[in-house]
Amino acid sequence: MLPSKQTVIVTARVVGFHFWAAAPDEVSYLRANHRHEFHLRVEANVTDGDREVEFHILKRLVREATGGGELEIEYGPMSCEHIAVQLATKLKELGTTVSAIEVFEDGECGARVEF
């Protein structure tokens, strides 16, 4: 049986800060700048097992696009969805197109953006 779709996947974690100025009163604490360990899951479609996108290279590019994994990133008012789009844009500038990115706050709550 031939596969209908093949995807390579890498994960990474980055420490960052963000806030949501328009947060509802019920979660008003989100209005203040706060820290998360953002868990990233980056996917790129491939057409066969010879991988046009090698996942070790993709992992390196994700690290490069997120400051090398050493920094605490200030995302300001960006949501998980905004962070995913920004990462996809940076990866495209580095020569790699991805099919989806997931960004989770502390591995619990997050978003998936498909491209």
ZIPE-V344165 format. One record per residue. N is the residue number from 1. RES is the residue in three letters. SS is DSSP state (@ for helix, = for strand, . for the rest). OMEGA is omega in radians with two decimals (* if undefined). Layout:
n | res | ss | omega
N | RES | SS | OMEGA
N | RES | SS | OMEGA
This chain:
n | res | ss | omega
1 | MET | . | 3.12
2 | LEU | . | 3.11
3 | PRO | . | 3.12
4 | SER | . | -3.12
5 | LYS | . | 3.08
6 | GLN | = | -3.08
7 | THR | = | 2.96
8 | VAL | = | -3.02
9 | ILE | = | 2.99
10 | VAL | = | 3.08
11 | THR | = | 3.09
12 | ALA | = | 3.08
13 | ARG | = | 3.08
14 | VAL | = | 3.07
15 | VAL | = | -3.14
16 | GLY | = | 3.12
17 | PHE | = | 3.03
18 | HIS | = | 3.11
19 | PHE | . | 3.09
20 | TRP | . | -3.05
21 | ALA | . | -3.08
22 | ALA | . | -3.12
23 | ALA | . | 3.08
24 | PRO | . | -3.11
25 | ASP | @ | -3.11
26 | GLU | @ | 3.10
27 | VAL | @ | -3.06
28 | SER | @ | 3.11
29 | TYR | @ | 3.13
30 | LEU | @ | 3.12
31 | ARG | @ | 3.12
32 | ALA | . | 3.08
33 | ASN | . | -3.11
34 | HIS | = | -3.02
35 | ARG | = | 2.98
36 | HIS | = | 2.82
37 | GLU | = | -3.13
38 | PHE | = | 3.09
39 | HIS | = | -3.09
40 | LEU | = | 3.04
41 | ARG | = | -3.04
42 | VAL | = | -3.11
43 | GLU | = | 3.04
44 | ALA | = | 3.11
45 | ASN | = | 3.05
46 | VAL | = | -3.08
47 | THR | . | 3.11
48 | ASP | . | -3.09
49 | GLY | . | 3.08
50 | ASP | . | 2.97
51 | ARG | . | 2.99
52 | GLU | . | 3.07
53 | VAL | . | -3.13
54 | GLU | . | -2.97
55 | PHE | @ | 3.06
56 | HIS | @ | 3.08
57 | ILE | @ | 3.10
58 | LEU | @ | 3.12
59 | LYS | @ | 3.11
60 | ARG | @ | 3.13
61 | LEU | @ | 3.08
62 | VAL | @ | 3.11
63 | ARG | @ | 3.13
64 | GLU | @ | -3.10
65 | ALA | @ | -3.13
66 | THR | . | 3.05
67 | GLY | @ | 3.06
68 | GLY | @ | 3.10
69 | GLY | @ | -3.09
70 | GLU | . | -2.99
71 | LEU | . | 2.90
72 | GLU | = | -3.02
73 | ILE | = | 3.06
74 | GLU | = | -3.13
75 | TYR | = | 3.12
76 | GLY | = | -3.07
77 | PRO | . | -3.08
78 | MET | . | 3.03
79 | SER | . | 3.06
80 | CYS | @ | 3.12
81 | GLU | @ | 3.11
82 | HIS | @ | 3.14
83 | ILE | @ | 3.12
84 | ALA | @ | 3.14
85 | VAL | @ | 3.12
86 | GLN | @ | 3.13
87 | LEU | @ | 3.11
88 | ALA | @ | 3.12
89 | THR | @ | 3.12
90 | LYS | @ | 3.12
91 | LEU | @ | 3.09
92 | LYS | @ | 3.08
93 | GLU | @ | 3.11
94 | LEU | . | 3.04
95 | GLY | . | -3.13
96 | THR | . | 3.07
97 | THR | . | -3.13
98 | VAL | . | -3.12
99 | SER | . | 3.13
100 | ALA | = | 3.03
101 | ILE | = | 3.02
102 | GLU | = | 3.08
103 | VAL | = | 3.14
104 | PHE | = | 3.05
105 | GLU | = | 3.10
106 | ASP | . | 3.11
107 | GLY | . | -3.05
108 | GLU | . | -3.06
109 | CYS | = | -3.12
110 | GLY | = | -3.07
111 | ALA | = | 3.06
112 | ARG | = | 3.08
113 | VAL | = | 3.13
114 | GLU | = | -3.09
115 | PHE | . | *
